[in-house]
Amino acid sequence: MPLPRPIVLILSSDPAFSRQLTGSWVDGDDAPEFVILGQDLYQDLRSDSYDLAIADAASPDIAERLQRVLQGLGKPAIMVGAPDLEPAGGLQPPILELPREPKMWPSTVALLGREILGRASAESRARNSDRARKEMEGQATLGRYIVEMRNNINNALTSVLGNAELLIQEPGLPAPVQAQADTIRNMALRLNEVFQRFSSIENELNVAARETGKQLEKRRGAQTKQL
């Protein structure tokens, strides 16, 4: 299943700005989805609606308004100022400011945008990997606990099962009591079957531990060779 494409939000009311910018972005696997928003809608921006904003700061008034809105959202953004426009100043990462140099600015912005999106994608994958690792560690801990408790539970079930068998064989046992004893024996047998299956968990944990050990040894060997 292909990963969703990142969304690049172009904030500009100038069709030429959007056309030059989208035209400079080379199509490929990392090509984003472009969404164009006019300057009269800047105030309606939401941080979850885009991955990177590229803003047309064509005048001091627009630049000031963009700076205020984008800094409040806290998402990566590139503000492209007019050639004769003084830098807005006071910008904090992840917001960057670039001058609109003649002819070269679209390719420069596209190159920087790809770098920002690539880094964000790598960080997202790292977070997902770390989250998955923690979940697996939690499941492994639970599995080890169940394996450790298996013998104690089996011993208790064996005692319950033995006493239920003795009770069933007791002569003159009333029918209701014998039925209850049968139920106890059957449930004990079923629980015993369930816990017998946990032996496969122990085997899987042992295999996983061996594989982890092999990977660590390979990494140590590679590091030793590099030294």
N, C-alpha and C positions, 0 to 999 in steps of 0.2 A: 504494500500500500504506500503510495508516494506521500511524502511529508507535505503539509500545507506550505504554500509559498509565503514568504514574509510580505508584509504590506508596507509600502512606502507611500506616505501621505505628502502630496505636493500642495503647499499652501501658497497659492498665487491666483491673482485675477488676470494675469497676463498670459494669453494662450501661447505666445512665443516662448516664454520661460518654460512652461510645461512641455512644449513640443521639443525644444532643444534638449531638455533634461532626459526625457524618455527616449529620445533618439540616440543619445550617447550611451545608454545602458545596453551592453551587448546581451543578446538573447542567449540563454543557456540554462543549465540546471539550477544556477543560483539567481536567475532572473526573478525579480519580485513582482508583486501585483501593485499597480499604481492606482492611487485614488487622488483625485484633484478636488481641492476645496477652496472656494473663493474667500477673499479676505473678510467678507461680511458674515462668515460663519465660524470665524476663529474661536469665538467665545463658547461654541458648542462642542469643542473638542473633548474627547475622553481618552484616557491613557490606554484603555484596552482595545481601542479601535485601530491601532497601527503599531508598527515595530520601529519605524524611523520616519521622522518628519524632515522635509526639506523645504525651507521657507524662503520666499521672495521678499527680502527686506529692502524694497526699492526706495523707501523714504525714511527719514528719522521717525516720523509718527508711527509708521507701520512697524519699523524695527523695534521701537519701544513696546508697542502692544504685543508683538510676537514674543519678545523676550519675557514679558510678564506671564503670558499664557503658557509658553513652553516650559519655563522653569517651574511653574506650578504643577505641571504634569509629571515632570521628572523622567521623561523618556528621551532616548537619543534623538538629537536634532542637529541639522546643519542650517545655519542662517547665511544666505547668500546676499551680500550687500551690493549696492550699485557701485560702479568704479570710483565715483567721486564722493562716496558716502564714508564719513568717518566711522571707525569701529564703534559699536554700541558700548563696549566695555562692561565690566562687571559680570560677564557670563561665567557660569560654572559648569563643569562637566556634569552630564553628558552632552551639553550643548556646545557646538563649535561654530565659529564665524569665519567665513571666507569672502574675499573680495570677488566681484564678478569681473574677472579679467576677460578681455576680448578674446573670443573664439575658444579659449582654453578652459573656461570655467565649467562647461557641462561635463567634460571628460574627467576633470579633477574632482568634481562633486561625486560623479558616479564611482570613481575609484575609491574615494573615501567612504562612500556609502556601502559599497560591497565589503570593505574591510570591517566596518561597524557591524553590519548584519552577520558576517562570518564569525566575528568574535562573540556576538550575542548568541548565535546558534551553538557555538562550542560550549559556552557557559551553561546554556540550557541543557545540553546533553550531559555535561558533567554533573549538574544538579540532579537530573533524572537518574543517572548512574549511581550517584551517592544514595539517593532515596531507595532505589532498588536494592542496593547492597545492604542498607540498614534493615529493610524488610526481610531479606534473606537471612541476615544474622539473627533477627528475632525469631524467625521460623525454625532456624537451626537450634537455637537455645531451647525453644519449646520442645522440639523433637528429642534433644538430648535428655531433657527432664523426663519426658514420657518414657524413654528407654530405661533411664535409671530407676523409675518407679515401677517398671513393668514386673520385675521379680517380686517386689513386695505385694503388688496387687494380685499376681498369680498365686502367691502363697495364701493370701486371704481367700481368694476364690476357691482354691483347693480345699480349704477348711470348710467353707460354706457348702461346697458340693458334697464333701464326705458326710457332713452332718445331715444334709438333706437326704442322702441315700440311706443312712441309718434310720432316719425318721420314717421313711417310706416303708422300710422292711419291718417296722415295729408291728407286732401282731395286735389285732383288735383296734387299729387306728381308725377313728371316725372318718367317714368319707370326706367331709369338708376340710379336715386337717390334712388328709392325704393329698387332696387336690392342691392345697396351698404348698405342701412340700414338693409336689411335682412342679409347680410354677417356680419355686425357688431353685430347684435343680436345673430346670430348663434355662432360666435366666442366667444362672451361673455358667452353664455350658456356653451360652451365647456370648457372654462377656469374655470368657476364656478364649473363644475363637477370635474375637475382635483384637484382644491384646496380643495374640500370637502373630497377628499381621504386622505388629510394630517391629518385629525382627527385621523386616525389609527396610524400615527406616534406619535402623542401626547400620545395616549394610551400606545404604546410600550415604550416610554420614561418614562412614569410614572411607568410602571411595572418594567422596568430595575432599576429605582431609588429605588423602594421598595425592590427589590431583593438585591441590593448593600447594602442597609441599614440593612437588615437582616443578611447578611454575616459579616458586621462590628460588629453588636451586638454579634454574635456568637464568633468572634475573641476576643472581649473585655471580654466576659464571660469566655472563655478558659484561657485568660491571668490572669484574676482575680483569678480563681481557682488555677493556678500555684503559684500565690503569697501567 
